[in-house]
Amino acid sequence: MRKLIVAAMISLDGVMQAPGGAEEDTSDGFAYGGWVWPYGSESDEIMGGVFERPFELVLGRRTYDIFAGYWPHQGGGDWSTLAGKLNNTVKHVATHDPATLHWQHSRALGADIAASIAELKRSDGPDLVTQGSSEVVHQLLSTDLVDELRLLVFPIVLGRGKRLFDEHGLPSAFRLESSATSPAGVQTTRYLRAGKVRTGAP
């Protein structure tokens, strides 16, 4: 059975919108696109950790369009290895228009995203990894499908923007498997699902 890994770069207040560039996602007037770059190459850490082993991507349509417009054109330089992995892997995409999925190895998830992901998890293949795609991630976190969180937490408060968690998330316990802090104060964390939320009293 495959695992579903939610991987994200987030601020201290949980914002995951437009980490990579000013024009990446300006919806709702978001004006802080590209907020990871003042921390240098720290964002490489989570990419290296998640993409070391075989994987397939799970993407929302907005993130898919951003990736499809960028990664097929990154054939050289520092990003060439990652570009090759992203271009050659299977992309499972939440979309109402499957006919417009032109990036190679792209497949539509269908109308019921959770059911499609559950079926994929039961099949043979590499782990499934989300990138960006906050609306899809919210749907997955509201189910019992997420096995692991890999978070890169940046020492910044953005105040507004699309967040990793919303009010529909399924109450779930996770175990901290590993963590590291960079000289710039960026925390790389890996959490594994650990059953249901437990409560107690003094």
N, C-alpha and C positions, 0 to 999 in steps of 0.2 A: 504493500500500500504506500502510495506517495504521501509526502508531507506538504502542507500548505504553509509557506513562510511569508509573513507580512514584513517587508523591509522598507524602512522609511528614514528620511532625514527630517528631524523635527526641532522646533525651538523649545525652550523651557516650558512655554505655555501650550505646547502641542501642535503648533501650526506647521503644516507640511506643504503649503502652497508655494509654488514657483521658487524652489531653492536654487535653480540653476541659471536663471537669467531674467532680466528686466521685463522682457516681453513674453515670457513663458506662459504666464496666466495672470492677466490683469483684471479678471472678473471681480465684480463688486468693489472696484476701485482699489484693488490691492497694489500697493506702491513699493513693496520691498523685495521684488524679484531679484534673485541672485544673492540672497543673504548668506549663502555658505562660503562664498569665495574669499571674504576677508580672512578666513581661517586656513587659507592655503590649500594644500592637497589633502587635508584631513578627511574630506569626503571620499577619497579613494579607499579608505579602510573598509567601509561597509561593502563597497562594490567588490573588493578583493575577497572578502569573507563569504559573501553570498554566491559569487559567481565562480568560485574555485572549482566546484564540482558541477557535473551536468545539471541543467535546469531548463524549465520552460517558463515563459513569462505569462502573467495574468495582468491585463491592462484595460483600463477604461478607454473610451474613444478619444477623449481629449489628449491623454498621455500618449496613446498610440499614434495620433497624428503628429505630435511633437517628436516622438522617437523616429517615426517613419520619415520625417523630413530632415532628420539629422544624421542618424547612425549609418544609413547606406552610403553616405558621402565621406565617411571618416576612415579612409583606407590606409592612412599612414600616420606617423607621429606617435605621441604618447598614448593615444586612445585606440590604436589599431587592434590590439589584442582583444579588448572589450568589444569593440565594434564588430569584429569577426564573430564573437560569441553571440551577440545580440542579433546580428543579421542571420546567422545560421540556425538559431534555435526556433522552436515553435512558439508562436505568439497566440494566446487565447484572449479574444477581444470582446468586450461588451459593446455591442453596436446594433443599431436598428437598420443598418445598411451594409450587409455583408459583401455586396458586390463591389464596394469601394475599398476593400482591404487589399491594397496592391503590394504591400511589403511582403517579401517572400516568407513562406511558411506561416502565414496568418490565417487564423480560423475564428469564426464567430462563435460566441458562447451560447447564443440562443436567448429566448425570452426569459427563462428562469435561470439566472446566473448561479444561484446557490445549488440548484439541482445539477447543473452542468459541472460545477466544480466537484461536487460530491461524486459524480460518476467518474470524473477524471482521477480523483484520488483513489478510487477502487481499481483503476486500470494500471497496467505496467508502464513504467517510464520514470524519468527523473522528477525531482521535487518541483513544485510549482511555486514561483516567486512573484509577488506583486512589486510594482514600482509606481510611485505616485498614485493616481487613480483613487482619490479620496472617496468618491461615491461608491465605487466597487468595494473598497476596503470596508466601508461602513456596513455594507450588506453582508460581507463575510464575517465581520466581527459580531454581527447580530445572530450568527448561527454557531453551531458547534464544530466548525470546519477548520479553524485556525490552530495550527500545531506549534507555531514558533513566531516570536517577534524578534526582529533584528533592527535595532534602533540606533541611529547616530544622533545624539542629543547635543545641540549647539548651545553655548552659554549666551543666549539672547532671548529677549521677550519681544514678540511682535505685536501683541495686543489684539490683532484681528487677522482673519484669513481662514482658509479651510484647515480643519483640524483632523488629526488622526482618529480620535475617538469622538463619538457623538452620544446622544442620550439613548440610542437604541442598542448599544453594545451589550452582548450577553455577559452577565456576571461570570467571571472566570478567574481561576487562580493560575499564576505562572511562577516558575522557579527560575531565579537568576542563575544561568549556567556559566556565564563569563562576562567580564567587564574590563575595560581599560580606559584610561584617561590620557589624552594627548597633551603635549606641552601647551597647546592653545586652549585647553579646557574642554575639548570635545569628548564626550563619553560614548564609547562604542559598547553596546550591551546586547546580550543574547538571552532571551527568555524562552523557556520551554513550558508548554502547557502542563499544568499540575492539578487537573481536576476542577472541582467546584469550590466556590468561595466558602470558607469556614468562618464561623463567628464564635465568640466566647464572651466571658464575663470575668471581671477581676476576682 
